[in-house]
Amino acid sequence: MTPKLIIKTIIFILSLSLAWYFLKSDGLTPLVDKVLPVMFLAEFLAGCFYASFFTSPLSIAMFIILAQKQNPITLAIVAGLGAAVVDLAIVRFFKQEVNKDLNILAKSFRFYLINKMLKFFKLDFLLPLIGALIVASPLPDELGLFLLGASKLKYHQLFLLSYVLNTAGILLIVAPINLLLL
């Protein structure tokens, strides 16, 4: 394991631990309650956190709290906007860094062989589909955007695709929470 991967793993574990602590201790609720009166700010921030692998546990903790008080559709629409803004920022400002990390990942998993096999068996549509599922999930959007071929998309196309996928993923998280609490 590289030192960079070890650091990223430690950060994610800390984020997961912090989210678990906030949910169990009810420490995030007062913060969300303070931000909640500012129309849509809490939802937008939760969406921004959803786009990054390191902060997605905190985002889901915020969604659990917000889903108890907000309409799940409105929550997903606003949070999807926050996630799409962060995805666009990641692609725009960190494109070289993300591409470098993803190229290392692609080489280590022999991605070119997988891609060749999928094309041979006419299953190459699976990569964009898997990419779309990754963007919709709390998994790292960078990997999903890579599989979608986001580097070939224009920024407005990328934003729209990211918005729709993230909104759908967030709705799949908050709707059951909201229904269970009715």
OpenMM code with the backbone's topology and positions (N, CA, C; nanometers):
from openmm import Vec3, app, unit

residues = "MET THR PRO LYS LEU ILE ILE LYS THR ILE ILE PHE ILE LEU SER LEU SER LEU ALA TRP TYR PHE LEU LYS SER ASP GLY LEU THR PRO LEU VAL ASP LYS VAL LEU PRO VAL MET PHE LEU ALA GLU PHE LEU ALA GLY CYS PHE TYR ALA SER PHE PHE THR SER PRO LEU SER ILE ALA MET PHE ILE ILE LEU ALA GLN LYS GLN ASN PRO ILE THR LEU ALA ILE VAL ALA GLY LEU GLY ALA ALA VAL VAL ASP LEU ALA ILE VAL ARG PHE PHE LYS GLN GLU VAL ASN LYS ASP LEU ASN ILE LEU ALA LYS SER PHE ARG PHE TYR LEU ILE ASN LYS MET LEU LYS PHE PHE LYS LEU ASP PHE LEU LEU PRO LEU ILE GLY ALA LEU ILE VAL ALA SER PRO LEU PRO ASP GLU LEU GLY LEU PHE LEU LEU GLY ALA SER LYS LEU LYS TYR HIS GLN LEU PHE LEU LEU SER TYR VAL LEU ASN THR ALA GLY ILE LEU LEU ILE VAL ALA PRO ILE ASN LEU LEU LEU LEU".split()
positions = [
    Vec3(0.0838, -0.1187, 0.0000),
    Vec3(0.0000, 0.0000, 0.0000),
    Vec3(0.0881, 0.1248, 0.0000),
    Vec3(0.0455, 0.2212, -0.0760),
    Vec3(0.1205, 0.3458, -0.0808),
    Vec3(0.0835, 0.4326, 0.0400),
    Vec3(0.1733, 0.5211, 0.0802),
    Vec3(0.1417, 0.6103, 0.1933),
    Vec3(0.0183, 0.6971, 0.1655),
    Vec3(-0.0005, 0.7364, 0.0405),
    Vec3(-0.1159, 0.8190, 0.0044),
    Vec3(-0.2468, 0.7416, 0.0264),
    Vec3(-0.2474, 0.6142, -0.0108),
    Vec3(-0.3659, 0.5312, 0.0085),
    Vec3(-0.3928, 0.5062, 0.1567),
    Vec3(-0.2873, 0.4893, 0.2341),
    Vec3(-0.3017, 0.4694, 0.3789),
    Vec3(-0.3634, 0.5935, 0.4433),
    Vec3(-0.3160, 0.7111, 0.4036),
    Vec3(-0.3691, 0.8370, 0.4578),
    Vec3(-0.5163, 0.8528, 0.4202),
    Vec3(-0.5502, 0.8232, 0.2944),
    Vec3(-0.6896, 0.8340, 0.2510),
    Vec3(-0.7788, 0.7365, 0.3267),
    Vec3(-0.7293, 0.6175, 0.3523),
    Vec3(-0.8059, 0.5181, 0.4274),
    Vec3(-0.8279, 0.5646, 0.5715),
    Vec3(-0.7263, 0.6196, 0.6324),
    Vec3(-0.7379, 0.6702, 0.7692),
    Vec3(-0.8388, 0.7852, 0.7751),
    Vec3(-0.8335, 0.8750, 0.6784),
    Vec3(-0.9279, 0.9874, 0.6747),
    Vec3(-1.0706, 0.9363, 0.6608),
    Vec3(-1.0909, 0.8378, 0.5742),
    Vec3(-1.2257, 0.7827, 0.5563),
    Vec3(-1.2752, 0.7157, 0.6842),
    Vec3(-1.1898, 0.6399, 0.7498),
    Vec3(-1.2289, 0.5733, 0.8743),
    Vec3(-1.2631, 0.6770, 0.9817),
    Vec3(-1.1852, 0.7848, 0.9885),
    Vec3(-1.2159, 0.8924, 1.0824),
    Vec3(-1.3507, 0.9576, 1.0506),
    Vec3(-1.3762, 0.9793, 0.9230),
    Vec3(-1.5029, 1.0383, 0.8806),
    Vec3(-1.6194, 0.9464, 0.9158),
    Vec3(-1.6029, 0.8189, 0.8917),
    Vec3(-1.7061, 0.7208, 0.9256),
    Vec3(-1.7301, 0.7169, 1.0764),
    Vec3(-1.6227, 0.7206, 1.1532),
    Vec3(-1.6337, 0.7204, 1.2990),
    Vec3(-1.7024, 0.8466, 1.3495),
    Vec3(-1.6668, 0.9591, 1.2916),
    Vec3(-1.7282, 1.0864, 1.3297),
    Vec3(-1.8775, 1.0868, 1.2976),
    Vec3(-1.9140, 1.0374, 1.1813),
    Vec3(-2.0557, 1.0308, 1.1440),
    Vec3(-2.1320, 0.9405, 1.2402),
    Vec3(-2.0747, 0.8259, 1.2736),
    Vec3(-2.1385, 0.7332, 1.3677),
    Vec3(-2.1548, 0.7996, 1.5048),
    Vec3(-2.0516, 0.8686, 1.5487),
    Vec3(-2.0577, 0.9385, 1.6774),
    Vec3(-2.1686, 1.0438, 1.6763),
    Vec3(-2.1736, 1.1239, 1.5678),
    Vec3(-2.2753, 1.2289, 1.5597),
    Vec3(-2.4166, 1.1709, 1.5609),
    Vec3(-2.4360, 1.0581, 1.4938),
    Vec3(-2.5688, 0.9966, 1.4931),
    Vec3(-2.6057, 0.9405, 1.6293),
    Vec3(-2.5113, 0.8750, 1.6943),
    Vec3(-2.5386, 0.8132, 1.8236),
    Vec3(-2.5542, 0.9163, 1.9347),
    Vec3(-2.4757, 1.0227, 1.9304),
    Vec3(-2.4802, 1.1221, 2.0377),
    Vec3(-2.5791, 1.2343, 2.0094),
    Vec3(-2.6382, 1.2318, 1.8919),
    Vec3(-2.7305, 1.3376, 1.8498),
    Vec3(-2.6597, 1.4734, 1.8439),
    Vec3(-2.5293, 1.4710, 1.8170),
    Vec3(-2.4500, 1.5936, 1.8122),
    Vec3(-2.4648, 1.6726, 1.6838),
    Vec3(-2.5107, 1.6079, 1.5791),
    Vec3(-2.5264, 1.6768, 1.4512),
    Vec3(-2.6610, 1.7477, 1.4415),
    Vec3(-2.7588, 1.7018, 1.5174),
    Vec3(-2.8934, 1.7593, 1.5107),
    Vec3(-2.8964, 1.9084, 1.5447),
    Vec3(-2.8317, 1.9555, 1.6528),
    Vec3(-2.8342, 2.0994, 1.6808),
    Vec3(-2.7710, 2.1824, 1.5680),
    Vec3(-2.6651, 2.1305, 1.5093),
    Vec3(-2.6015, 2.2018, 1.3987),
    Vec3(-2.6950, 2.2113, 1.2790),
    Vec3(-2.7590, 2.0998, 1.2445),
    Vec3(-2.8531, 2.0986, 1.1330),
    Vec3(-2.9717, 2.1899, 1.1648),
    Vec3(-3.0182, 2.1883, 1.2883),
    Vec3(-3.1304, 2.2740, 1.3274),
    Vec3(-3.0964, 2.4224, 1.3154),
    Vec3(-2.9695, 2.4579, 1.3409),
    Vec3(-2.9290, 2.5983, 1.3278),
    Vec3(-2.9217, 2.6409, 1.1814),
    Vec3(-2.8797, 2.5493, 1.0971),
    Vec3(-2.8658, 2.5817, 0.9541),
    Vec3(-2.9998, 2.5676, 0.8829),
    Vec3(-3.0895, 2.4847, 0.9357),
    Vec3(-3.2170, 2.4549, 0.8715),
    Vec3(-3.3022, 2.5772, 0.8403),
    Vec3(-3.3091, 2.6775, 0.9273),
    Vec3(-3.3905, 2.7943, 0.8937),
    Vec3(-3.3413, 2.8692, 0.7681),
    Vec3(-3.2156, 2.8579, 0.7367),
    Vec3(-3.1660, 2.9197, 0.6143),
    Vec3(-3.2069, 2.8257, 0.5011),
    Vec3(-3.3043, 2.8702, 0.4247),
    Vec3(-3.3697, 2.7870, 0.3243),
    Vec3(-3.2705, 2.7087, 0.2387),
    Vec3(-3.2791, 2.5805, 0.2424),
    Vec3(-3.2053, 2.4860, 0.1569),
    Vec3(-3.0544, 2.4792, 0.1816),
    Vec3(-2.9996, 2.5536, 0.2759),
    Vec3(-2.8551, 2.5511, 0.2974),
    Vec3(-2.8077, 2.4168, 0.3545),
    Vec3(-2.8812, 2.3622, 0.4499),
    Vec3(-2.8428, 2.2338, 0.5090),
    Vec3(-2.8463, 2.1226, 0.4034),
    Vec3(-2.9500, 2.1239, 0.3190),
    Vec3(-2.9603, 2.0225, 0.2142),
    Vec3(-2.8465, 2.0361, 0.1139),
    Vec3(-2.8167, 2.1602, 0.0757),
    Vec3(-2.7102, 2.1849, -0.0213),
    Vec3(-2.5748, 2.1389, 0.0346),
    Vec3(-2.5481, 2.1720, 0.1617),
    Vec3(-2.4227, 2.1293, 0.2249),
    Vec3(-2.4132, 1.9769, 0.2358),
    Vec3(-2.5231, 1.9129, 0.2713),
    Vec3(-2.5233, 1.7660, 0.2782),
    Vec3(-2.4929, 1.7076, 0.1407),
    Vec3(-2.5461, 1.7689, 0.0365),
    Vec3(-2.5177, 1.7247, -0.1004),
    Vec3(-2.3717, 1.7456, -0.1372),
    Vec3(-2.3163, 1.8575, -0.0947),
    Vec3(-2.1738, 1.8831, -0.1209),
    Vec3(-2.0875, 1.7761, -0.0556),
    Vec3(-2.1234, 1.7376, 0.0669),
    Vec3(-2.0482, 1.6328, 0.1365),
    Vec3(-2.0667, 1.4967, 0.0700),
    Vec3(-2.1799, 1.4748, 0.0048),
    Vec3(-2.2123, 1.3467, -0.0580),
    Vec3(-2.1188, 1.3150, -0.1750),
    Vec3(-2.0663, 1.4168, -0.2387),
    Vec3(-1.9857, 1.3967, -0.3600),
    Vec3(-1.8473, 1.3410, -0.3311),
    Vec3(-1.7990, 1.3567, -0.2112),
    Vec3(-1.6638, 1.3107, -0.1796),
    Vec3(-1.6696, 1.1843, -0.0953),
    Vec3(-1.5837, 1.0922, -0.1260),
    Vec3(-1.5771, 0.9648, -0.0544),
    Vec3(-1.5469, 0.9863, 0.0929),
    Vec3(-1.4639, 1.0847, 0.1227),
    Vec3(-1.4221, 1.1083, 0.2609),
    Vec3(-1.5328, 1.1679, 0.3463),
    Vec3(-1.6187, 1.2470, 0.2871),
    Vec3(-1.7233, 1.3144, 0.3642),
    Vec3(-1.8610, 1.2520, 0.3451),
    Vec3(-1.8718, 1.1493, 0.2631),
    Vec3(-2.0037, 1.0883, 0.2399),
    Vec3(-2.0659, 1.0293, 0.3671),
    Vec3(-1.9891, 0.9735, 0.4612),
    Vec3(-2.0545, 0.9279, 0.5849),
    Vec3(-2.1218, 1.0423, 0.6623),
    Vec3(-2.0562, 1.1581, 0.6667),
    Vec3(-2.1177, 1.2745, 0.7319),
    Vec3(-2.2432, 1.3186, 0.6570),
    Vec3(-2.2361, 1.3116, 0.5254),
    Vec3(-2.3502, 1.3483, 0.4439),
    Vec3(-2.4696, 1.2582, 0.4722),
    Vec3(-2.4446, 1.1300, 0.4792),
    Vec3(-2.5542, 1.0363, 0.5048),
    Vec3(-2.6109, 1.0584, 0.6451),
    Vec3(-2.5249, 1.0896, 0.7409),
    Vec3(-2.5736, 1.1233, 0.8749),
    Vec3(-2.6633, 1.2472, 0.8688),
    Vec3(-2.6229, 1.3464, 0.7900),
    Vec3(-2.7062, 1.4661, 0.7742),
    Vec3(-2.8373, 1.4322, 0.7043),
    Vec3(-2.8323, 1.3434, 0.6039),
    Vec3(-2.9550, 1.3032, 0.5344),
    Vec3(-3.0524, 1.2345, 0.6298),
    Vec3(-3.0000, 1.1529, 0.7200),
    Vec3(-3.0861, 1.0835, 0.8161),
    Vec3(-3.1595, 1.1856, 0.9027),
    Vec3(-3.0887, 1.2888, 0.9457),
    Vec3(-3.1505, 1.3931, 1.0284),
    Vec3(-3.2478, 1.4770, 0.9459),
    Vec3(-3.2046, 1.5171, 0.8269),
    Vec3(-3.2891, 1.6023, 0.7423),
    Vec3(-3.4136, 1.5298, 0.6927),
    Vec3(-3.4021, 1.3998, 0.6664),
    Vec3(-3.5161, 1.3233, 0.6150),
    Vec3(-3.6297, 1.3167, 0.7162),
    Vec3(-3.5971, 1.3373, 0.8430),
    Vec3(-3.6999, 1.3367, 0.9466),
    Vec3(-3.7809, 1.4657, 0.9450),
    Vec3(-3.7248, 1.5721, 0.8870),
    Vec3(-3.7884, 1.7031, 0.8966),
    Vec3(-3.8276, 1.7628, 0.7612),
    Vec3(-3.7716, 1.7111, 0.6540),
    Vec3(-3.7899, 1.7712, 0.5221),
    Vec3(-3.8619, 1.6758, 0.4280),
    Vec3(-3.9176, 1.7326, 0.3246),
    Vec3(-3.9745, 1.6544, 0.2155),
    Vec3(-3.8598, 1.5840, 0.1429),
    Vec3(-3.8663, 1.4521, 0.1240),
    Vec3(-3.7534, 1.3807, 0.0638),
    Vec3(-3.7238, 1.4231, -0.0806),
    Vec3(-3.8254, 1.4603, -0.1543),
    Vec3(-3.8035, 1.5016, -0.2938),
    Vec3(-3.7305, 1.6349, -0.2983),
    Vec3(-3.7754, 1.7307, -0.2171),
    Vec3(-3.7079, 1.8605, -0.2104),
    Vec3(-3.5651, 1.8433, -0.1605),
    Vec3(-3.5480, 1.7602, -0.0600),
    Vec3(-3.4155, 1.7327, -0.0055),
    Vec3(-3.3234, 1.6760, -0.1129),
    Vec3(-3.3720, 1.5792, -0.1891),
    Vec3(-3.2902, 1.5175, -0.2938),
    Vec3(-3.2578, 1.6163, -0.4050),
    Vec3(-3.3524, 1.6997, -0.4425),
    Vec3(-3.3302, 1.7970, -0.5510),
    Vec3(-3.2227, 1.8976, -0.5114),
    Vec3(-3.2324, 1.9513, -0.3903),
    Vec3(-3.1356, 2.0521, -0.3459),
    Vec3(-2.9993, 1.9881, -0.3174),
    Vec3(-2.9998, 1.8729, -0.2524),
    Vec3(-2.8739, 1.8040, -0.2220),
    Vec3(-2.8055, 1.7568, -0.3498),
    Vec3(-2.8827, 1.7138, -0.4483),
    Vec3(-2.8259, 1.6739, -0.5780),
    Vec3(-2.7548, 1.7897, -0.6444),
    Vec3(-2.8081, 1.9103, -0.6273),
    Vec3(-2.7429, 2.0292, -0.6809),
    Vec3(-2.6077, 2.0511, -0.6142),
    Vec3(-2.6025, 2.0357, -0.4824),
    Vec3(-2.4754, 2.0499, -0.4101),
    Vec3(-2.3737, 1.9469, -0.4554),
    Vec3(-2.4173, 1.8228, -0.4721),
    Vec3(-2.3259, 1.7168, -0.5158),
    Vec3(-2.2760, 1.7425, -0.6577),
    Vec3(-2.3633, 1.7895, -0.7447),
    Vec3(-2.3233, 1.8171, -0.8834),
    Vec3(-2.2230, 1.9320, -0.8900),
    Vec3(-2.2422, 2.0327, -0.8066),
    Vec3(-2.1478, 2.1457, -0.8031),
    Vec3(-2.0090, 2.0967, -0.7609),
    Vec3(-2.0047, 2.0110, -0.6592),
    Vec3(-1.8752, 1.9590, -0.6133),
    Vec3(-1.8132, 1.8666, -0.7188),
    Vec3(-1.8936, 1.7839, -0.7832),
    Vec3(-1.8413, 1.6983, -0.8903),
    Vec3(-1.7788, 1.7812, -1.0017),
    Vec3(-1.8472, 1.8871, -1.0405),
    Vec3(-1.7948, 1.9738, -1.1458),
    Vec3(-1.6651, 2.0403, -1.1002),
    Vec3(-1.6609, 2.0825, -0.9753),
    Vec3(-1.5382, 2.1434, -0.9217),
    Vec3(-1.4239, 2.0423, -0.9194),
    Vec3(-1.4543, 1.9192, -0.8813),
    Vec3(-1.3513, 1.8152, -0.8795),
    Vec3(-1.2947, 1.7962, -1.0194),
    Vec3(-1.3824, 1.7827, -1.1161),
    Vec3(-1.3362, 1.7598, -1.2532),
    Vec3(-1.2616, 1.8818, -1.3060),
    Vec3(-1.3122, 1.9985, -1.2773),
    Vec3(-1.2533, 2.1205, -1.3328),
    Vec3(-1.1183, 2.1553, -1.2702),
    Vec3(-1.1092, 2.1477, -1.1381),
    Vec3(-0.9893, 2.1948, -1.0704),
    Vec3(-0.8875, 2.0863, -1.0394),
    Vec3(-0.9350, 1.9642, -1.0280),
    Vec3(-0.8438, 1.8568, -0.9897),
    Vec3(-0.8319, 1.7500, -1.0977),
    Vec3(-0.8581, 1.7894, -1.2210),
    Vec3(-0.8605, 1.6932, -1.3309),
    Vec3(-0.7280, 1.6176, -1.3445),
    Vec3(-0.6156, 1.6875, -1.3392),
    Vec3(-0.4861, 1.6209, -1.3552),
    Vec3(-0.4604, 1.5241, -1.2401),
    Vec3(-0.4880, 1.5681, -1.1181),
    Vec3(-0.4647, 1.4832, -1.0007),
    Vec3(-0.5553, 1.3601, -1.0035),
    Vec3(-0.6831, 1.3819, -1.0347),
    Vec3(-0.7778, 1.2709, -1.0412),
    Vec3(-0.7385, 1.1745, -1.1520),
    Vec3(-0.7020, 1.2277, -1.2688),
    Vec3(-0.6621, 1.1415, -1.3801),
    Vec3(-0.5380, 1.0601, -1.3450),
    Vec3(-0.4438, 1.1212, -1.2732),
    Vec3(-0.3228, 1.0499, -1.2340),
    Vec3(-0.3576, 0.9349, -1.1391),
    Vec3(-0.4418, 0.9631, -1.0374),
    Vec3(-0.4837, 0.8584, -0.9434),
    Vec3(-0.5606, 0.7476, -1.0150),
    Vec3(-0.6495, 0.7864, -1.1058),
    Vec3(-0.7297, 0.6868, -1.1758),
    Vec3(-0.6464, 0.6039, -1.2728),
    Vec3(-0.5441, 0.6650, -1.3339),
    Vec3(-0.4560, 0.5883, -1.4217),
    Vec3(-0.3777, 0.4843, -1.3425),
    Vec3(-0.3331, 0.5200, -1.2222),
    Vec3(-0.2644, 0.4227, -1.1359),
    Vec3(-0.3604, 0.3098, -1.0997),
    Vec3(-0.4835, 0.3461, -1.0658),
    Vec3(-0.5844, 0.2464, -1.0321),
    Vec3(-0.6149, 0.1565, -1.1522),
    Vec3(-0.6287, 0.2182, -1.2699),
    Vec3(-0.6590, 0.1414, -1.3909),
    Vec3(-0.5470, 0.0432, -1.4228),
    Vec3(-0.4229, 0.0848, -1.4052),
    Vec3(-0.3099, -0.0047, -1.4315),
    Vec3(-0.3049, -0.1180, -1.3296),
    Vec3(-0.3307, -0.0861, -1.2035),
    Vec3(-0.3221, -0.1896, -1.1010),
    Vec3(-0.4324, -0.2939, -1.1179),
    Vec3(-0.5476, -0.2557, -1.1702),
    Vec3(-0.6556, -0.3509, -1.1936),
    Vec3(-0.6571, -0.4041, -1.3365),
    Vec3(-0.5543, -0.3687, -1.4128),
    Vec3(-0.5455, -0.4111, -1.5533),
    Vec3(-0.6749, -0.3767, -1.6275),
    Vec3(-0.7144, -0.2521, -1.6101),
    Vec3(-0.8391, -0.2018, -1.6658),
    Vec3(-0.8444, -0.2164, -1.8174),
    Vec3(-0.7303, -0.1995, -1.8838),
    Vec3(-0.7284, -0.2096, -2.0298),
    Vec3(-0.7668, -0.3504, -2.0760),
    Vec3(-0.7295, -0.4549, -1.9999),
    Vec3(-0.7684, -0.5915, -2.0349),
    Vec3(-0.9188, -0.6128, -2.0154),
    Vec3(-0.9707, -0.5573, -1.9077),
    Vec3(-1.1142, -0.5676, -1.8825),
    Vec3(-1.1907, -0.4975, -1.9936),
    Vec3(-1.1442, -0.3790, -2.0308),
    Vec3(-1.2083, -0.3020, -2.1365),
    Vec3(-1.2040, -0.3787, -2.2687),
    Vec3(-1.0913, -0.4401, -2.2992),
    Vec3(-1.0764, -0.5183, -2.4218),
    Vec3(-1.1738, -0.6365, -2.4239),
    Vec3(-1.1843, -0.7053, -2.3108),
    Vec3(-1.2755, -0.8196, -2.3024),
    Vec3(-1.4211, -0.7759, -2.3187),
    Vec3(-1.4565, -0.6661, -2.2550),
    Vec3(-1.5938, -0.6174, -2.2659),
    Vec3(-1.6278, -0.5787, -2.4087),
    Vec3(-1.5336, -0.5174, -2.4789),
    Vec3(-1.5574, -0.4823, -2.6191),
    Vec3(-1.5693, -0.6075, -2.7048),
    Vec3(-1.4864, -0.7067, -2.6774),
    Vec3(-1.4889, -0.8316, -2.7544),
    Vec3(-1.6247, -0.9009, -2.7405),
    Vec3(-1.6787, -0.9035, -2.6183),
    Vec3(-1.8067, -0.9688, -2.5943),
    Vec3(-1.9253, -0.8736, -2.6112),
    Vec3(-1.8988, -0.7558, -2.6657),
    Vec3(-2.0010, -0.6529, -2.6899),
    Vec3(-2.0769, -0.6154, -2.5626),
    Vec3(-2.0023, -0.6055, -2.4536),
    Vec3(-2.0573, -0.5663, -2.3245),
    Vec3(-1.9980, -0.4338, -2.2761),
    Vec3(-1.9439, -0.3551, -2.3692),
    Vec3(-1.8780, -0.2313, -2.3287),
    Vec3(-1.9750, -0.1266, -2.2745),
    Vec3(-2.1050, -0.1499, -2.2888),
    Vec3(-2.2041, -0.0596, -2.2294),
    Vec3(-2.2051, -0.0711, -2.0765),
    Vec3(-2.1468, -0.1778, -2.0239),
    Vec3(-2.1469, -0.1988, -1.8788),
    Vec3(-2.0644, -0.0939, -1.8038),
    Vec3(-1.9540, -0.0482, -1.8646),
    Vec3(-1.8694, 0.0488, -1.7941),
    Vec3(-1.9431, 0.1790, -1.7643),
    Vec3(-2.0098, 0.2409, -1.8630),
    Vec3(-2.0851, 0.3619, -1.8282),
    Vec3(-2.1983, 0.3349, -1.7287),
    Vec3(-2.2594, 0.2175, -1.7384),
    Vec3(-2.3659, 0.1824, -1.6452),
    Vec3(-2.3117, 0.1703, -1.5030),
    Vec3(-2.1983, 0.1034, -1.4883),
    Vec3(-2.1344, 0.0921, -1.3570),
    Vec3(-2.0922, 0.2303, -1.3079),
    Vec3(-2.0404, 0.3132, -1.3982),
    Vec3(-2.0022, 0.4502, -1.3625),
    Vec3(-2.1209, 0.5301, -1.3119),
    Vec3(-2.2351, 0.5157, -1.3786),
    Vec3(-2.3559, 0.5874, -1.3359),
    Vec3(-2.3998, 0.5408, -1.1973),
    Vec3(-2.3922, 0.4111, -1.1719),
    Vec3(-2.4294, 0.3593, -1.0401),
    Vec3(-2.3347, 0.4106, -0.9318),
    Vec3(-2.2067, 0.4221, -0.9651),
    Vec3(-2.1091, 0.4728, -0.8677),
    Vec3(-2.1341, 0.6192, -0.8365),
    Vec3(-2.1656, 0.6999, -0.9395),
    Vec3(-2.1938, 0.8426, -0.9161),
    Vec3(-2.3192, 0.8572, -0.8307),
    Vec3(-2.4187, 0.7737, -0.8532),
    Vec3(-2.5427, 0.7820, -0.7759),
    Vec3(-2.5235, 0.7360, -0.6315),
    Vec3(-2.4226, 0.6530, -0.6074),
    Vec3(-2.3988, 0.6005, -0.4727),
    Vec3(-2.3032, 0.6920, -0.3957),
    Vec3(-2.2848, 0.6665, -0.2665),
    Vec3(-2.1874, 0.7459, -0.1908),
    Vec3(-2.0420, 0.7042, -0.2155),
    Vec3(-2.0201, 0.6128, -0.3071),
    Vec3(-1.8835, 0.5749, -0.3429),
    Vec3(-1.8145, 0.6917, -0.4120),
    Vec3(-1.6829, 0.6856, -0.4312),
    Vec3(-1.6115, 0.7996, -0.4892),
    Vec3(-1.6621, 0.8350, -0.6289),
    Vec3(-1.7153, 0.9548, -0.6434),
    Vec3(-1.7669, 0.9994, -0.7734),
    Vec3(-1.6576, 1.0058, -0.8784),
    Vec3(-1.5339, 1.0257, -0.8351),
    Vec3(-1.4241, 1.0366, -0.9307),
    Vec3(-1.4140, 0.9106, -1.0159),
    Vec3(-1.4258, 0.7942, -0.9530),
    Vec3(-1.4193, 0.6674, -1.0249),
    Vec3(-1.5379, 0.6531, -1.1196),
    Vec3(-1.6559, 0.6874, -1.0720),
    Vec3(-1.7755, 0.6809, -1.1568),
    Vec3(-1.7663, 0.7740, -1.2764),
    Vec3(-1.7160, 0.8952, -1.2542),
    Vec3(-1.7008, 0.9910, -1.3642),
    Vec3(-1.5988, 0.9404, -1.4667),
    Vec3(-1.4946, 0.8751, -1.4177),
    Vec3(-1.3937, 0.8163, -1.5057),
    Vec3(-1.4574, 0.7083, -1.5937),
    Vec3(-1.5365, 0.6199, -1.5328),
    Vec3(-1.5998, 0.5126, -1.6090),
    Vec3(-1.7035, 0.5659, -1.7073),
    Vec3(-1.7657, 0.6774, -1.6727),
    Vec3(-1.8617, 0.7394, -1.7636),
    Vec3(-1.7934, 0.8089, -1.8814),
    Vec3(-1.6646, 0.8267, -1.8698),
    Vec3(-1.5937, 0.9001, -1.9743),
    Vec3(-1.6184, 1.0489, -1.9637),
    Vec3(-1.6231, 1.0983, -1.8411),
    Vec3(-1.6572, 1.2390, -1.8157),
    Vec3(-1.5578, 1.3342, -1.8793),
    Vec3(-1.4351, 1.2896, -1.9015),
    Vec3(-1.3365, 1.3793, -1.9607),
    Vec3(-1.3740, 1.4161, -2.1037),
    Vec3(-1.4608, 1.3373, -2.1648),
    Vec3(-1.5042, 1.3657, -2.3019),
    Vec3(-1.6309, 1.4520, -2.3057),
    Vec3(-1.6935, 1.4704, -2.1900),
    Vec3(-1.8165, 1.5487, -2.1833),
    Vec3(-1.7861, 1.6967, -2.1660),
    Vec3(-1.8760, 1.7795, -2.2167),
    Vec3(-1.8661, 1.9231, -2.1904),
    Vec3(-1.9131, 1.9459, -2.0473),
    Vec3(-1.8710, 2.0595, -1.9892),
    Vec3(-1.9019, 2.0851, -1.8479),
    Vec3(-2.0521, 2.0870, -1.8199),
    Vec3(-2.1304, 2.1451, -1.9076),
    Vec3(-2.2748, 2.1491, -1.8818),
    Vec3(-2.3370, 2.0092, -1.8916),
    Vec3(-2.2855, 1.9242, -1.9796),
    Vec3(-2.3341, 1.7863, -1.9883),
    Vec3(-2.2958, 1.7085, -1.8624),
    Vec3(-2.1742, 1.7285, -1.8184),
    Vec3(-2.1255, 1.6628, -1.6972),
    Vec3(-2.2080, 1.7068, -1.5764),
    Vec3(-2.2352, 1.8362, -1.5665),
    Vec3(-2.3138, 1.8881, -1.4552),
    Vec3(-2.4535, 1.8268, -1.4547),
    Vec3(-2.5178, 1.8237, -1.5702),
    Vec3(-2.6534, 1.7698, -1.5795),
    Vec3(-2.6553, 1.6204, -1.5456),
    Vec3(-2.5614, 1.5452, -1.5997),
    Vec3(-2.5538, 1.4019, -1.5713),
    Vec3(-2.5276, 1.3771, -1.4229),
    Vec3(-2.4335, 1.4493, -1.3669),
    Vec3(-2.4013, 1.4356, -1.2254),
    Vec3(-2.5216, 1.4726, -1.1392),
    Vec3(-2.5909, 1.5785, -1.1765),
    Vec3(-2.7072, 1.6226, -1.0996),
    Vec3(-2.8162, 1.5152, -1.0977),
    Vec3(-2.8485, 1.4619, -1.2128),
    Vec3(-2.9545, 1.3609, -1.2211),
    Vec3(-2.9160, 1.2352, -1.1428),
    Vec3(-2.7932, 1.1887, -1.1609),
    Vec3(-2.7501, 1.0661, -1.0933),
    Vec3(-2.7408, 1.0841, -0.9416),
    Vec3(-2.6829, 1.1955, -0.8980),
    Vec3(-2.6715, 1.2197, -0.7538),
    Vec3(-2.8084, 1.2408, -0.6893),
    Vec3(-2.8967, 1.3119, -0.7577),
    Vec3(-3.0313, 1.3337, -0.7045),
    Vec3(-3.1041, 1.2002, -0.6880),
    Vec3(-3.0916, 1.1133, -0.7874),
    Vec3(-3.1553, 0.9810, -0.7786),
    Vec3(-3.0962, 0.9004, -0.6634),
    Vec3(-2.9650, 0.9034, -0.6498),
    Vec3(-2.9008, 0.8290, -0.5402),
    Vec3(-2.9409, 0.8810, -0.4045),
    Vec3(-2.9482, 1.0119, -0.3904),
    Vec3(-2.9873, 1.0720, -0.2624),
    Vec3(-3.1335, 1.0399, -0.2317),
    Vec3(-3.2170, 1.0449, -0.3329),
    Vec3(-3.3583, 1.0120, -0.3130),
    Vec3(-3.3746, 0.8670, -0.2669),
    Vec3(-3.2923, 0.7788, -0.3206),
    Vec3(-3.2976, 0.6382, -0.2783),
    Vec3(-3.2523, 0.6204, -0.1330),
    Vec3(-3.1775, 0.7157, -0.0816),
    Vec3(-3.1357, 0.7095, 0.0588),
    Vec3(-3.2415, 0.7719, 0.1492),
    Vec3(-3.2907, 0.8912, 0.1126),
    Vec3(-3.3787, 0.9646, 0.2047),
    Vec3(-3.5250, 0.9206, 0.2005),
    Vec3(-3.5722, 0.8705, 0.0882),
    Vec3(-3.7135, 0.8308, 0.0802),
    Vec3(-3.7469, 0.7170, 0.1780),
    Vec3(-3.6670, 0.6102, 0.1829),
    Vec3(-3.7003, 0.5044, 0.2815),
    Vec3(-3.6911, 0.5539, 0.4265),
    Vec3(-3.5956, 0.6413, 0.4536),
    Vec3(-3.5841, 0.6949, 0.5902),
    Vec3(-3.7086, 0.7718, 0.6256),
    Vec3(-3.7532, 0.8565, 0.5325),
    Vec3(-3.8734, 0.9364, 0.5537),
    Vec3(-3.9962, 0.8476, 0.5696),
    Vec3(-4.0071, 0.7430, 0.4883),
    Vec3(-4.1220, 0.6529, 0.4979),
    Vec3(-4.1222, 0.5737, 0.6276),
    Vec3(-4.0046, 0.5338, 0.6734),
    Vec3(-3.9980, 0.4580, 0.7987),
    Vec3(-4.0364, 0.5419, 0.9191),
    Vec3(-4.0168, 0.6723, 0.9092),
    Vec3(-4.0448, 0.7598, 1.0234),
    Vec3(-4.1855, 0.8180, 1.0230),
    Vec3(-4.2641, 0.7873, 0.9207),
    Vec3(-4.4015, 0.8400, 0.9163),
    Vec3(-4.4902, 0.7722, 1.0162),
] * unit.nanometer
topology = app.Topology()
chain = topology.addChain("A")
for resn in residues:
    res = topology.addResidue(resn, chain)
    for name in ("N", "CA", "C"):
        topology.addAtom(name, app.Element.getBySymbol(name[0]), res)
